C-alpha cells in the first residue's frame, strides 16, 4: 500500500547556518505575493517591493519571478548576499509546486536524477509527492485549472538557480507548473509569514 503524500507545514525550518555574517548584517525574510517583482521599483503591470518593504540599504539575495510566490531574502551584507545567491555555495532551495496531472515514480525519478533542458542537464534534485501545504493561502488571481485534468503537489529541492528552472523541470517530465511557491532557502523559511509580510531574521555573529 502506497503511503499518503506528506503534508508540509509553513513552519518548516532547516537548522544549518550559511555563514558567519558581519556584525551589522541584516537579513529580511519576505513572503512575496504573486505579481510582485524582485526589485523595489514597479515595472509594467507588476508591483515592486517598495509597496511592502521600507528598509533602506537592503537588496535582494536571489530573485523570484513575478508569477512565483514565497520566500525572498534581502540583505545589506554583500558576502551574505553572495552566499545565498551564488550556486557555488550549494544553498538548497525548497519549492512547493502545484502541477498538472499526477506525477508517477518515473517522473519523480527523472527529477531526482536530472533532466535535460535547453541549457543543459540539471543537477540531481530531491523530489516527492506531497499533499497541498497546510495553511496555504489563496492566490490572487486564482490558479486556472481544467476540470478534466487533475492537479497535484510536489516538493522539489534544488541547488541551482537557472532562469525559471523549476517550471522547465516539471514541464520536461510532462507536468506543467500551475503554481510555484518557494518555501525555504537554506536555513530560512516562510515560518510565520503571511503573504505580503516580512520578518527581520538577521543572523547572529559566530
C-alpha positions as CSV (number, residue, x, y, z in Angstrom):
1,X,0.0,0.0,0.0
2,X,1.4,3.4,-1.0
3,X,2.0,5.9,1.8
4,X,-0.1,9.0,1.7
5,X,1.8,12.1,0.5
6,X,3.4,14.1,3.2
7,X,1.7,17.4,4.1
8,X,4.3,20.1,4.6
9,X,3.8,22.9,7.1
10,X,4.6,26.5,6.6
11,X,6.8,26.4,9.8
12,X,9.4,24.0,8.3
13,X,12.8,25.4,9.0
14,X,16.3,24.0,8.5
15,X,19.0,24.2,11.1
16,X,22.3,24.8,9.4
17,X,23.8,28.3,9.3
18,X,25.0,29.6,6.0
19,X,28.0,31.6,7.3
20,X,29.3,33.9,10.0
21,X,27.8,37.3,9.0
22,X,29.2,40.8,9.5
23,X,28.3,42.3,12.9
24,X,25.8,44.8,11.3
25,X,24.4,42.4,8.8
26,X,20.6,42.4,8.3
27,X,18.6,39.7,6.6
28,X,14.9,40.2,5.8
29,X,12.6,37.3,5.0
30,X,9.7,38.4,2.8
31,X,6.7,36.3,1.7
32,X,6.4,37.6,-1.9
33,X,2.9,37.5,-3.3
34,X,2.1,36.7,-6.9
35,X,2.5,39.7,-9.2
36,X,5.4,41.3,-7.4
37,X,8.9,41.6,-8.9
38,X,12.2,41.2,-7.1
39,X,13.1,44.8,-7.2
40,X,11.8,47.9,-5.4
41,X,10.6,49.8,-8.5
42,X,7.4,48.6,-10.2
43,X,7.6,47.6,-13.8
44,X,4.7,47.5,-16.2
45,X,1.8,45.6,-14.6
46,X,4.0,44.2,-11.8
47,X,4.2,45.7,-8.4
48,X,7.6,46.5,-6.7
49,X,9.0,45.7,-3.3
50,X,8.6,49.3,-2.1
51,X,4.9,48.6,-1.7
52,X,5.7,46.2,1.1
53,X,9.2,46.9,2.5
54,X,10.5,50.3,3.7
55,X,14.0,49.5,4.9
56,X,17.0,51.5,3.5
57,X,20.1,49.7,2.4
58,X,18.9,46.2,1.7
59,X,18.8,44.4,-1.6
60,X,17.6,41.1,-3.0
61,X,19.6,38.0,-2.4
62,X,18.3,35.5,-5.0
63,X,15.5,36.5,-7.3
64,X,12.0,35.1,-7.6
65,X,9.9,35.6,-10.7
66,X,6.8,37.8,-10.6
67,X,4.5,34.9,-11.3
68,X,6.0,32.8,-8.4
69,X,5.3,33.2,-4.7
70,X,7.1,32.7,-1.4
71,X,10.4,33.3,0.3
72,X,12.5,36.2,-0.9
73,X,15.6,37.3,1.1
74,X,17.0,40.8,1.3
75,X,20.2,41.8,3.0
76,X,22.6,44.7,3.4
77,X,25.7,42.4,3.5
78,X,27.4,41.7,0.2
79,X,29.1,38.5,1.4
80,X,25.9,37.1,2.8
81,X,24.1,38.0,-0.4
82,X,26.7,36.1,-2.4
83,X,26.5,33.1,0.0
84,X,22.7,32.9,-0.5
85,X,22.5,33.5,-4.3
86,X,25.7,32.0,-5.7
87,X,25.1,28.4,-6.8
88,X,28.8,27.6,-5.9
89,X,27.8,27.6,-2.2
90,X,25.1,25.0,-2.9
91,X,22.5,26.5,-0.6
92,X,19.3,24.4,-1.1
93,X,16.1,26.0,-2.2
94,X,12.8,24.2,-1.4
95,X,9.8,24.7,-3.7
96,X,6.2,23.6,-3.4
97,X,4.9,23.1,-6.9
98,X,1.3,22.6,-8.0
99,X,1.4,20.7,-11.3
100,X,-1.0,19.4,-13.9
101,X,-1.6,15.7,-13.6
102,X,-0.3,13.3,-11.1
103,X,3.5,12.6,-11.4
104,X,4.4,8.9,-11.2
105,X,7.5,7.5,-9.7
106,X,9.2,7.6,-13.2
107,X,8.7,11.4,-13.4
108,X,9.9,11.9,-9.8
109,X,13.0,9.7,-10.5
110,X,13.8,11.8,-13.6
111,X,13.7,15.0,-11.5
112,X,15.9,13.3,-8.9
113,X,18.5,12.2,-11.5
114,X,18.5,15.4,-13.5
115,X,16.5,16.4,-16.6
116,X,17.8,17.8,-19.9
117,X,16.9,21.4,-20.5
118,X,17.9,23.7,-23.4
119,X,20.8,25.0,-21.3
120,X,22.0,21.5,-20.2
121,X,21.1,18.8,-17.7
122,X,20.1,19.8,-14.2
123,X,21.9,18.7,-11.1
124,X,20.2,15.9,-9.2
125,X,17.3,17.2,-7.0
126,X,15.1,15.9,-4.3
127,X,11.6,15.3,-5.4
128,X,8.5,13.8,-3.7
129,X,4.7,14.0,-3.9
130,X,3.1,16.0,-1.1
131,X,-0.4,17.0,-0.1
132,X,-1.4,20.6,-0.5
133,X,0.7,22.6,2.1
134,X,-1.1,23.0,5.4
135,X,-2.1,26.6,6.0
136,X,-1.6,27.6,2.3
137,X,-3.1,31.0,1.4
138,X,-5.3,31.6,-1.6
139,X,-3.6,33.2,-4.7
140,X,-4.8,36.4,-6.4
141,X,-5.6,35.7,-9.2
142,X,-6.5,32.1,-8.5
143,X,-4.8,29.3,-10.5
144,X,-6.7,28.3,-13.6
145,X,-7.3,24.6,-13.7
146,X,-9.0,22.3,-16.3
147,X,-11.8,20.2,-14.9
148,X,-10.8,17.2,-16.9
149,X,-7.2,17.3,-15.7
150,X,-6.3,16.6,-12.0
151,X,-3.6,18.6,-10.2
152,X,-1.2,17.6,-7.5
153,X,1.7,19.0,-5.5
154,X,5.3,18.1,-5.3
155,X,8.2,19.3,-3.2
156,X,11.3,19.9,-5.2
157,X,14.7,20.8,-3.6
158,X,17.4,22.1,-5.9
159,X,20.8,23.7,-5.5
160,X,20.9,25.7,-8.8
161,X,19.3,29.0,-9.8
162,X,18.7,28.9,-13.6
163,X,16.1,31.1,-15.2
164,X,12.6,29.6,-14.5
165,X,14.3,26.3,-13.7
166,X,11.6,24.6,-11.7
167,X,8.9,25.3,-14.2
168,X,11.1,24.0,-17.0
169,X,12.0,20.9,-15.0
170,X,8.3,19.9,-14.3
171,X,7.4,20.6,-17.9
172,X,10.3,18.4,-19.1
173,X,8.7,15.4,-17.2
174,X,5.3,16.1,-18.6
175,X,3.7,18.0,-15.7
176,X,3.5,21.8,-16.3
177,X,3.7,24.0,-13.3
178,X,0.5,25.8,-12.3
179,X,1.6,27.4,-9.0
180,X,5.1,27.8,-7.6
181,X,6.0,28.7,-4.0
182,X,9.5,28.9,-2.6
183,X,9.2,27.6,0.9
184,X,12.8,27.8,2.1
185,X,16.3,28.9,1.2
186,X,18.9,27.1,3.3
187,X,18.0,27.8,7.0
188,X,15.5,30.4,6.2
189,X,11.8,29.6,5.7
190,X,8.3,31.1,5.4
191,X,7.7,30.4,9.1
192,X,5.0,32.7,10.4
193,X,4.9,34.9,7.3
194,X,1.5,35.6,5.6
195,X,1.9,36.8,2.0
196,X,3.0,40.4,1.7
197,X,4.7,40.5,5.2
198,X,8.3,40.4,6.2
199,X,10.4,39.4,9.2
200,X,13.9,40.6,10.3
201,X,15.8,37.4,10.6
202,X,19.3,38.9,11.0
203,X,21.8,36.2,11.8
204,X,24.0,36.3,14.9
205,X,27.8,36.7,14.6
206,X,29.5,33.4,15.4
